[in-house]
Amino acid sequence: MDLLHSWGVELAVHLQTKYSRYEGVFGLASTVADLHTTFFWLFPIWFHLRRDTGLRLLWVAVLGDWLNLVLKWVLFGERPYWWVHETRFYGTDPVPSLQQFPITCETGPGSPSGHAMGAAGVWFVMVTALLSIATEKRCPPLLYKFLQMGLWMLMGSVMLVVCMSRIYMAAHFPHQVIAGIITDRLHQEMDLQRQLQQVLHHHLLLTSFAIGFYLLLKALDVDLLWTLEKAQKWCTRPEWVHLDSTPFASLLRNMGSLFGLGLGLHSPLYSRTKKNTSVIFKIGCITISLVFLQLLDGWTFSSENHMTFYFLSFSKSAVALLIPTTLVPWVLCRIGKGQREDKNL
């Protein structure tokens, strides 16, 4: 593994040296590929434009993140920015100089890459949804072929940039981003539609399994926060180390997201709003939801007390799903109903 890791470090140094002018592009790619973008941007848009696609998008993101969490606990992958300082591979030779960036110092194990898994899953859902829409609209065969080829090429290009960005940022080795893409393709084969109909059941199942596995590893005296110490030791700036990048924080976010989704879809408020299919109503829901989600996203909290941090992270994720699924549509329906009553008077 040391030899494989050394090749990865060489590639990271090469990218940082030869492609430094694309630092902004790589930073943007890593940010967009984060599942945070799916929850706070993509889901509200797709949920109101095409409900089934929105739900599938969210479920793929959550299931992929849950699988990534379990694999990180099992595989114990290193990250380049700390491995290069701790390895004895280089002996007395100079250690390669790796740059660090604000998004470099993730605190969880490195394998497989969560960004690569998440981006592959989310883009696959969006591309297949767009092709399905084209089929429903009876797109001419030749135009459909060009659209199909263009979308898959676009997805391939995005994935290439995302993978390069994770290596450039010294957050992952090349084999970890490849493992992330392969793992995502495996879990995509599952019957997601059936699972969406039982979201609360699967929420409890996935959560119970993850917590049970966590407790099992703790009972075996496995230190699941071993990477946090490495991040704090080798990150060049302490403020770049964030507790929300640990696997357990990811578990709490997923729990909160599924809880919020289940609560929203089974709320009486949702049943009163889902029949409104007007374009103006959908655009209003998307716009207002995005505004409120960005305000919610600006709410940050201290990580000094871990229990408080995890509870607030769970609550924030739940509210982030309630806003677009139930709260905003219900408020708009109430406003529209009040205006109609005023006109009748």
N, C-alpha and C positions, 0 to 999 in steps of 0.2 A: 504493500500500500504506500510506503514511503516513496517508491519510484513513481507510482501513479500520481501521488500528491505533488511531487517535484515537477512533473510535466505540467500539471495544472497551474502551479505557481509561475512557471516559465511563460505559459500562455497569458496569464494575467498581467505579468510584467510587460510582455510584448504588446498587449492591447493598450495598457496604460501609457506606453511609450509612443507607439505608432498612431494611436487613434485618440489622443488626448483632446483633440478639438471636438470630438463627439461626446464629451463628458455630459453635456446637457441632455443629449438624446438618450444616452444610456440611463441617466438618472430618471428621466421621464418614463422610460420603458419599465424600469423597476417599480416606479410608483404606480403606474397604470396597471401593471400585472398583479399588484397586491390585491387580495380579495376584498380589502376595504373598499376599493373602487366598485366592485360588484355590488356590495351591500348598499353603498351610499349614492351610487350614480346609475349603474346599469339596471339593477332590479326595479327601481321605481318606474323607469322608462318602459321597460319591457312588460312589466306587470299590467300597466294600463293600456299599452298598445296590443298586447297579445298575452292574455293571462297565463295560458299553459306554458308558454315559453318563459315567462318570468319565474314561474314556480320551478320549472325544470332547471333554469339557470341558478336559482338559489340552492336547490337541492344538490346539484352537481358541485357547487362551490363548497357547501357544508360537508357533504360526504367526502369530497376530495381532501378537504382540510383535516377532517377527522382521521382519514386513512394516513395522511401525511404525519399527523401527530403520533399515531401508534408506531409507524415505521421509524420515526426519529428516535423514539424511546428504545426501539429494538436495535437499530443499526449504529447508533452512537457516532455519527459522522463528524469528522473534524471540519473546521472552517479555515480557509487560507490565512486570514489575518492573524490568527493565533498559532496555527500549526507551524508557520515559518519561523516563529520565535522559540518554539519548544522542541522541535525535532532535532535529532542528532545526525540526521542524514547528511548534512553539509560538513560535519566534522569541524576542521579548523578553517575551512574556506569561508569567505564572506557570505552572509545571508542575503538573499535577494531582497531588494528594497520594494516593498509593496505600499502603495498609497492607500489611505483610508478616507472614507467619505461619510457624511451624516447617516447614510443608510447601510453602511458596511457592518456595523457592530451588532448584528442580530445575536440574541442570547440563547437560541435553541441549537440542537445538533444540526449538522449541515446536510444530512442525507435522508431522503431525497429532497430536492429543491421544491419548496412550497410554491414559489412564484411560477416555476415552470409547470408544475401540476395544475395550479389554478388557472393560469393563462390558457393552457391547452384545453382544459375542460370548458371554460367560459366561451372561448372562441369557437369551439366545436359546436356548442349549443346555438350560438348566434348565427353561424354560417348555415347550419342545417335548417334553422328557422327561416332565414331569408330565402333559401332555396325552396322550402316548403311553400312560402308565400308566393314565389314566382310560379310554382306548379299550380297553385289554386287560382291564380290570375290567368292561367292558360298562356303563359309566356311562349312565344314562338320557339321551336326546337333549337334553331341556330343561335338565337339570342340567349337561350337558357344555357347552352353549352359554353358560350363565352362568359356568361355570368358565373357559372359553376367553376370554370377554370380560373377566373379572376379572383373569386372569393377564396378558393383554396390556396392560390398563390399568395394572396394577401395574408392569410392566416400563417402560411409557412414563413413569410418574411417577418411578420410580427414575432413569431416564436424564435426565429433566429436572433433578432435584435434583443429579445428578452433574455435568452440564454447568454448572449455575449455580454449583456449588461450585468448579469449576476456574477460572471467571471471577472469583468472589468472592475466591479466594485469590491473584489476580493472577498465576497460573501460566500461563494461556492466554487467547488472544483468542477471541471467539465463533466466528469462521470456522474456527478450529483444532479446536474440539470438534465442530463440524458435519462437518468433513472426516474426523474420526476415526470418527464413526458411519457415514458413507457408505462409507468404505474398508472397514470391518468387514463391511458387508453384501455387498460385492463378493467378499471372500475367503471368506465363508460358503458361497458357491455351489459350492465345490470338493468333490470326492468324498473326504470325510474318512475314511470307513470303509475305503476301499482303502489310504489312506495309513497308517492305524493298524496295518495288517498288516505294514507295512514300516518300522517306526518307526526302526530303526537306519540303514537306507538313507537315509531322508529326513533323519535327524539329520546324516549326513555331507554330504548334498547342500546343505542349508540353511547349515550351518556353512562349508562350502567356498565357497559363493557369497558369504556375508557377509564372510568374511576376504579373499577375492579382490577384492571390491568395495572393502573397506577399504584394501588394498594399492594398488589402482589409484588411489584418491583421494590416497593418500600420495605415490605416484609423480608425480601431477600437482601436487604441492606444495599440496594442500588441507589446511588445518589443521582436523582433526576435533575438536579440543578447544578451538575458539575460544569456545564457550559457557561453558566452565569458568572462563576468565579473567573473563568478564562477571559470572558468578554470584559469584565471589569479590570482585569490585570493588563490586557494587551491593547485595549482600545485607546487610541491616542487622546481622546477627549471624553471625560466621564459623562457629559450630557448626551452623548451619542448612544449610550447603553440604555435600552428601554425594556422594562419588565414585560410590556405587552407583546414582546416577540418570543417569550418562553412558550413551550408547548402547553403548559397548564393554562396560561392566559388564553391561548387559542381555544382550548376546550371550553372555557367559560363563555367566550364570545359565541361559539357555535351553539352552546346550550341556550344562551339568551336569544340568538337569532331564531332558532326553531321554536322556542317558547313563544316569542312575539308573533311569529308567523301562524302558529297553531291557534293562539288566542285571537289574532285578528280575523282569520278565516272562519272561526266558529263563533264570532261575536254577532249578536243580533243587529248591530250597526252595519256590519258588512252585508248582511242579507238584504238590507234596505237600499243599499247603494249599487250593488253589482248589476242591477237591471238597467241602469242608466248607461247607454252606449254611445251617446252623442260625442262627436269629435271635439266640440268646445269643452265639454265636461272632462274628457280625457286629457286634453292639453292643459286645462286648469289644474287637474290633479297632479300631473307630472311636474308642472312649473312650481306650484306651491310646495309639493313634497320635497323637491330638490332644494328649495330655499330653506325649509325647516330642517332638513337633514344636514345641510352645511352649517347651520347654526348649532345643531346638536353636535356635529363633529368638532366644533370649536370648543366644546366642553372637555377640558382636561382635568385630571386629578392626580394627586401625589401618589407615589408608589411606596412611600415609607412604611405604611401599614399594609401588608399584603392582603389580609382578609378584606379590608375596606376596599382596596383597589380591585380585587376580583369581583366583589359584590357590585360595585359601580360599573365595572366593565360588562357584567352580565345584564344589568339594568339598561345600560346605554344601548346594547345590541338589541334587546327586546323592544325598546321604544323605537329604534330605527326601523323595525319592521312594522310596528303598529301605525306609524305615521302614514306611509303610502297605502297600506292595505285597508285601513279602517278610518282613522281619525280625519284625514284631509277629505276623502270622498264624502264622509258623513257631514262634515261642516259645509261643504259646497252644496250638498243636497238640501240641507236646512236653509241655506241662504237662497237657493233657487226656489224652494217652496214658499219662503216668506215673500219673495218678490212677486210670485204668481198670485198669492193671496191678496197682496196690496193692489195689484191690477184689477182683480175681481171686485174689490171694494170700490 
